[in-house]
Amino acid sequence: MSIDDAKFRKPVTPGDSLYIHVEKQQNRGAVWKFKCEAKVAGVKVAEAVVTAMIADK
């Protein structure tokens, strides 16, 4: 639904192992908010707060 407070701190190059860490901040019904961080070799390269609607098919 939305991406807030997105920050790209360092470039990621081919061959880097990118690890994405996601933590639930809150949920209200089907709407969930997650704090996400992307790391390469333990160094934060990007972060954002993602809001998504989780629905059954």
N, C-alpha and C positions, 0 to 999 in steps of 0.2 A: 504494500500500500504506500509506504513512504520510506525514504532514507534521510536521516537527519544527522547533523554534526559529522559529516564525512570528512576525514582528513587523510591525505596521502603524504606520508612522511619521507619515504625513500623509494627509489626505483627498484623494481624486481626484474631480474634479467633471466633469460632462458638458462635452465640448468639449476636454478635456485629451488629449494624445497620450501614451498609456501604452506604454512600451517594456519588454519583459520579456527579461532577459538570463539565460541558463541555461548553467551550466558543469558538466561531468561531474566528479564527485569520485572515484567508483570503481564497479566492476562485478564481480560474482561470478556467473558463469553468466547466468541470465536476470534477476537482480536488479540494478538500477542505482540509484545515488544521485546526485542533482543539487543544486547550490547555485543558487538562483534569486533574482534581484533585479528589482524593478519600479521604473522611473524615469519621472519627468515632468520635462521640461526639464533633464535631467541630474541631478536631485535624487532620491535614493533615497526612495521612498514606502512600500515593503514589501520583505520578504525572508523566505526560508524554505529549509529543506532538505527535498527531496522524494525519497521512495524509491518506485520503481515496478518492476513486473515486466513485461518486454517479452517478448511471446510471438507466435509465428506463428499465423495462423488456420488 
